[in-house]
């Protein structure tokens, strides 16, 4: 943020604030996300095929996190002239990750319904 603040570019500051809002939403969703499996004594049991589907989503999440980390690293290493592009890419990766979390939640609800 120091580079953004020093640039005096209000568009960059606004983009940064948008990214922070998406990041905060994603973190909140991760903190409250269902594990997607059932314990031995749980009333609802998840079958092996359903568990495999959840594992696919979870591996997708891991890959998405890798993309977010790379995009954040690009932002950190960006020169001022390329900062807006790097911030936009980071925002896109965070939104894609948030979408994947929502789809995973839908799958869990479908399994548990």
ZAZA-543790 format. One record per atom (N, C-alpha, C): residue in one letter; x, y, z; atom name; residue number from 1. Coordinates in steps of 0.2 Angstrom, whole numbers. Example, Ala and Ser with C-alpha at 12.3 -4.5 7.8 and 13.67 -1.06 7.14 Angstrom:
REC  resn      u      v      w  name  resi
REC     A     66    -28     39     N     1
REC     A     62    -22     39    CA     1
REC     A     66    -16     39     C     1
REC     S     64    -11     35     N     2
REC     S     68     -5     36    CA     2
REC     S     64      0     39     C     2
***
This chain:
REC  resn      u      v      w  name  resi
REC     X      4     -6      0     N     1
REC     X      0      0      0    CA     1
REC     X      4      6      0     C     1
REC     X     10      6      3     N     2
REC     X     14     13      3    CA     2
REC     X     15     15     -4     C     2
REC     X     17     11     -9     N     3
REC     X     18     13    -16    CA     3
REC     X     12     16    -19     C     3
REC     X      6     13    -17     N     4
REC     X      0     15    -20    CA     4
REC     X     -2     22    -17     C     4
REC     X     -1     23    -10     N     5
REC     X     -2     29     -7    CA     5
REC     X      2     34    -10     C     5
REC     X      9     33    -11     N     6
REC     X     14     37    -13    CA     6
REC     X     12     40    -20     C     6
REC     X      9     35    -24     N     7
REC     X      8     37    -31    CA     7
REC     X      2     42    -32     C     7
REC     X     -2     43    -27     N     8
REC     X     -7     48    -27    CA     8
REC     X    -13     46    -32     C     8
REC     X    -13     40    -35     N     9
REC     X    -18     38    -40    CA     9
REC     X    -24     35    -36     C     9
REC     X    -29     39    -36     N    10
REC     X    -35     37    -32    CA    10
REC     X    -38     30    -35     C    10
REC     X    -37     29    -42     N    11
REC     X    -40     23    -45    CA    11
REC     X    -36     17    -42     C    11
REC     X    -30     17    -41     N    12
REC     X    -26     12    -38    CA    12
REC     X    -28     11    -31     C    12
REC     X    -29     16    -27     N    13
REC     X    -31     15    -20    CA    13
REC     X    -38     12    -20     C    13
REC     X    -43     14    -24     N    14
REC     X    -49     11    -25    CA    14
REC     X    -49      4    -26     C    14
REC     X    -45      2    -31     N    15
REC     X    -44     -5    -33    CA    15
REC     X    -41     -9    -27     C    15
REC     X    -36     -6    -24     N    16
REC     X    -33     -9    -18    CA    16
REC     X    -38    -11    -13     C    16
REC     X    -43     -6    -12     N    17
REC     X    -48     -7     -7    CA    17
REC     X    -53    -12     -9     C    17
REC     X    -54    -13    -15     N    18
REC     X    -59    -18    -18    CA    18
REC     X    -56    -25    -16     C    18
REC     X    -49    -25    -18     N    19
REC     X    -46    -31    -17    CA    19
REC     X    -46    -33     -9     C    19
REC     X    -45    -29     -5     N    20
REC     X    -45    -30      2    CA    20
REC     X    -52    -32      4     C    20
REC     X    -57    -29      1     N    21
REC     X    -64    -32      3    CA    21
REC     X    -65    -39      1     C    21
REC     X    -63    -41     -5     N    22
REC     X    -64    -47     -8    CA    22
REC     X    -60    -52     -3     C    22
REC     X    -54    -50     -2     N    23
REC     X    -49    -54      3    CA    23
REC     X    -53    -56      9     C    23
REC     X    -55    -50     12     N    24
REC     X    -59    -51     19    CA    24
REC     X    -65    -56     18     C    24
REC     X    -69    -55     13     N    25
REC     X    -74    -60     12    CA    25
REC     X    -72    -67     11     C    25
REC     X    -67    -68      7     N    26
REC     X    -64    -75      6    CA    26
REC     X    -62    -78     13     C    26
REC     X    -58    -74     17     N    27
REC     X    -56    -77     23    CA    27
REC     X    -62    -78     28     C    27
REC     X    -67    -74     28     N    28
REC     X    -73    -76     32    CA    28
REC     X    -76    -82     30     C    28
REC     X    -76    -83     23     N    29
REC     X    -80    -89     20    CA    29
REC     X    -75    -95     22     C    29
REC     X    -69    -95     22     N    30
REC     X    -65   -100     23    CA    30
REC     X    -65   -102     31     C    30
REC     X    -66    -97     35     N    31
REC     X    -66    -99     42    CA    31
REC     X    -73   -102     44     C    31
REC     X    -78   -101     40     N    32
REC     X    -84   -104     42    CA    32
REC     X    -86   -110     37     C    32
REC     X    -82   -112     33     N    33
REC     X    -83   -117     28    CA    33
REC     X    -84   -124     31     C    33
REC     X    -88   -128     28     N    34
REC     X    -89   -134     31    CA    34
REC     X    -84   -139     28     C    34
REC     X    -82   -144     32     N    35
REC     X    -76   -148     31    CA    35
REC     X    -78   -153     25     C    35
REC     X    -85   -154     24     N    36
REC     X    -87   -158     19    CA    36
REC     X    -86   -166     20     C    36
REC     X    -85   -168     26     N    37
REC     X    -85   -175     27    CA    37
REC     X    -90   -176     34     C    37
REC     X    -91   -182     35     N    38
REC     X    -96   -184     41    CA    38
REC     X    -91   -189     45     C    38
REC     X    -93   -188     51     N    39
REC     X    -89   -192     56    CA    39
REC     X    -93   -199     57     C    39
REC     X    -90   -203     61     N    40
REC     X    -92   -210     61    CA    40
REC     X    -99   -210     64     C    40
REC     X   -101   -206     69     N    41
REC     X   -107   -206     72    CA    41
REC     X   -112   -201     69     C    41
REC     X   -110   -197     64     N    42
REC     X   -115   -192     61    CA    42
REC     X   -121   -196     58     C    42
REC     X   -127   -193     58     N    43
REC     X   -133   -195     55    CA    43
REC     X   -132   -195     48     C    43
REC     X   -129   -190     45     N    44
REC     X   -128   -190     37    CA    44
REC     X   -122   -193     36     C    44
REC     X   -122   -198     31     N    45
REC     X   -115   -201     29    CA    45
REC     X   -114   -199     22     C    45
REC     X   -108   -198     20     N    46
REC     X   -106   -196     14    CA    46
REC     X   -102   -202     11     C    46
REC     X   -105   -204      5     N    47
REC     X   -102   -210      1    CA    47
REC     X    -95   -208     -2     C    47
REC     X    -92   -213     -4     N    48
REC     X    -85   -212     -7    CA    48
REC     X    -85   -208    -13     C    48
REC     X    -90   -209    -18     N    49
REC     X    -91   -205    -24    CA    49
REC     X    -91   -198    -22     C    49
REC     X    -96   -196    -17     N    50
REC     X    -97   -189    -15    CA    50
REC     X    -90   -186    -12     C    50
REC     X    -87   -190     -8     N    51
REC     X    -81   -188     -5    CA    51
REC     X    -75   -187    -11     C    51
REC     X    -75   -191    -16     N    52
REC     X    -71   -190    -21    CA    52
REC     X    -72   -183    -25     C    52
REC     X    -78   -182    -25     N    53
REC     X    -80   -175    -29    CA    53
REC     X    -78   -169    -24     C    53
REC     X    -79   -170    -18     N    54
REC     X    -76   -165    -13    CA    54
REC     X    -69   -164    -13     C    54
REC     X    -65   -170    -14     N    55
REC     X    -58   -169    -15    CA    55
REC     X    -56   -166    -21     C    55
REC     X    -60   -167    -26     N    56
REC     X    -58   -163    -33    CA    56
REC     X    -59   -156    -31     C    56
REC     X    -64   -154    -28     N    57
REC     X    -65   -146    -27    CA    57
REC     X    -60   -144    -22     C    57
REC     X    -58   -148    -17     N    58
REC     X    -52   -146    -13    CA    58
REC     X    -46   -145    -16     C    58
REC     X    -44   -149    -21     N    59
REC     X    -38   -149    -25    CA    59
REC     X    -38   -143    -29     C    59
REC     X    -44   -141    -32     N    60
REC     X    -45   -135    -36    CA    60
REC     X    -44   -129    -31     C    60
REC     X    -46   -129    -25     N    61
REC     X    -45   -124    -21    CA    61
REC     X    -38   -123    -19     C    61
REC     X    -34   -128    -19     N    62
REC     X    -27   -128    -17    CA    62
REC     X    -23   -125    -23     C    62
REC     X    -25   -127    -29     N    63
REC     X    -23   -124    -36    CA    63
REC     X    -24   -116    -36     C    63
REC     X    -31   -115    -34     N    64
REC     X    -33   -108    -34    CA    64
REC     X    -29   -103    -29     C    64
REC     X    -27   -106    -24     N    65
REC     X    -23   -103    -19    CA    65
REC     X    -16   -101    -21     C    65
REC     X    -14   -106    -25     N    66
REC     X     -7   -105    -28    CA    66
REC     X     -7    -99    -33     C    66
REC     X    -13    -99    -37     N    67
REC     X    -13    -93    -42    CA    67
REC     X    -14    -87    -38     C    67
REC     X    -17    -87    -33     N    68
REC     X    -18    -80    -29    CA    68
REC     X    -11    -78    -26     C    68
REC     X     -8    -83    -23     N    69
REC     X     -1    -81    -21    CA    69
REC     X      4    -79    -26     C    69
REC     X      3    -82    -32     N    70
REC     X      8    -79    -37    CA    70
REC     X      6    -72    -40     C    70
REC     X     -1    -71    -40     N    71
REC     X     -3    -64    -42    CA    71
REC     X     -1    -59    -36     C    71
REC     X     -2    -61    -30     N    72
REC     X      0    -57    -25    CA    72
REC     X      8    -55    -25     C    72
REC     X     12    -60    -27     N    73
REC     X     19    -59    -27    CA    73
REC     X     20    -55    -33     C    73
REC     X     17    -55    -39     N    74
REC     X     17    -51    -44    CA    74
REC     X     16    -44    -42     C    74
REC     X     11    -43    -38     N    75
REC     X      9    -36    -36    CA    75
REC     X     15    -33    -32     C    75
REC     X     18    -37    -27     N    76
REC     X     23    -35    -23    CA    76
REC     X     29    -33    -27     C    76
REC     X     30    -36    -33     N    77
REC     X     36    -35    -37    CA    77
REC     X     35    -30    -42     C    77
REC     X     29    -28    -43     N    78
REC     X     27    -24    -49    CA    78
REC     X     30    -17    -48     C    78
REC     X     32    -14    -54     N    79
REC     X     34     -7    -55    CA    79
REC     X     28     -3    -55     C    79
REC     X     29      3    -53     N    80
REC     X     23      8    -53    CA    80
REC     X     19      8    -59     C    80
REC     X     22      7    -65     N    81
REC     X     18      8    -71    CA    81
REC     X     14      1    -72     C    81
REC     X     16     -4    -69     N    82
REC     X     12    -11    -70    CA    82
REC     X      8    -13    -64     C    82
REC     X      7     -8    -59     N    83
REC     X      4    -10    -53    CA    83
REC     X     -4    -11    -54     C    83
REC     X     -7     -7    -58     N    84
REC     X    -14     -7    -59    CA    84
REC     X    -16    -14    -63     C    84
REC     X    -12    -16    -67     N    85
REC     X    -13    -22    -71    CA    85
REC     X    -12    -28    -66     C    85
REC     X     -7    -28    -62     N    86
REC     X     -5    -33    -57    CA    86
REC     X    -11    -34    -52     C    86
REC     X    -13    -28    -49     N    87
REC     X    -19    -28    -45    CA    87
REC     X    -25    -30    -48     C    87
REC     X    -27    -29    -54     N    88
REC     X    -32    -32    -57    CA    88
REC     X    -32    -39    -58     C    88
REC     X    -26    -42    -59     N    89
REC     X    -25    -49    -60    CA    89
REC     X    -26    -52    -53     C    89
REC     X    -24    -49    -48     N    90
REC     X    -25    -52    -41    CA    90
REC     X    -32    -52    -39     C    90
REC     X    -36    -46    -41     N    91
REC     X    -43    -46    -39    CA    91
REC     X    -46    -52    -43     C    91
REC     X    -45    -53    -49     N    92
REC     X    -48    -58    -53    CA    92
REC     X    -47    -65    -50     C    92
REC     X    -41    -66    -48     N    93
REC     X    -39    -73    -45    CA    93
REC     X    -43    -74    -38     C    93
REC     X    -43    -68    -34     N    94
REC     X    -47    -69    -28    CA    94
REC     X    -55    -70    -29     C    94
REC     X    -57    -67    -35     N    95
REC     X    -64    -68    -36    CA    95
REC     X    -66    -75    -39     C    95
REC     X    -61    -77    -43     N    96
REC     X    -62    -84    -45    CA    96
REC     X    -61    -89    -39     C    96
REC     X    -57    -88    -34     N    97
REC     X    -57    -92    -28    CA    97
REC     X    -63    -92    -24     C    97
REC     X    -66    -86    -24     N    98
REC     X    -72    -85    -20    CA    98
REC     X    -78    -89    -24     C    98
REC     X    -78    -88    -30     N    99
REC     X    -83    -92    -34    CA    99
REC     X    -82   -100    -33     C    99
REC     X    -76   -102    -33     N   100
REC     X    -75   -109    -32    CA   100
REC     X    -77   -111    -25     C   100
REC     X    -76   -107    -20     N   101
REC     X    -78   -108    -13    CA   101
REC     X    -86   -109    -13     C   101
REC     X    -89   -105    -17     N   102
REC     X    -97   -105    -17    CA   102
REC     X    -99   -111    -20     C   102
REC     X    -96   -113    -26     N   103
REC     X    -98   -119    -29    CA   103
REC     X    -97   -125    -24     C   103
REC     X    -91   -125    -21     N   104
REC     X    -90   -131    -16    CA   104
REC     X    -95   -131    -11     C   104
REC     X    -97   -125     -8     N   105
REC     X   -103   -125     -3    CA   105
REC     X   -109   -128     -6     C   105
REC     X   -111   -126    -13     N   106
REC     X   -117   -129    -16    CA   106
REC     X   -116   -137    -16     C   106
REC     X   -110   -139    -18     N   107
REC     X   -110   -147    -18    CA   107
REC     X   -111   -150    -12     C   107
REC     X   -108   -147     -6     N   108
REC     X   -109   -149      0    CA   108
REC     X   -116   -149      2     C   108
REC     X   -120   -144      1     N   109
REC     X   -127   -143      2    CA   109
REC     X   -131   -149     -2     C   109
REC     X   -129   -150     -8     N   110
REC     X   -132   -155    -12    CA   110
REC     X   -131   -162     -9     C   110
REC     X   -125   -163     -6     N   111
REC     X   -123   -169     -3    CA   111
REC     X   -127   -170      3     C   111
REC     X   -127   -165      7     N   112
REC     X   -130   -166     14    CA   112
REC     X   -138   -165     14     C   112
REC     X   -141   -163      8     N   113
REC     X   -148   -162      8    CA   113
REC     X   -152   -168      7     C   113
***
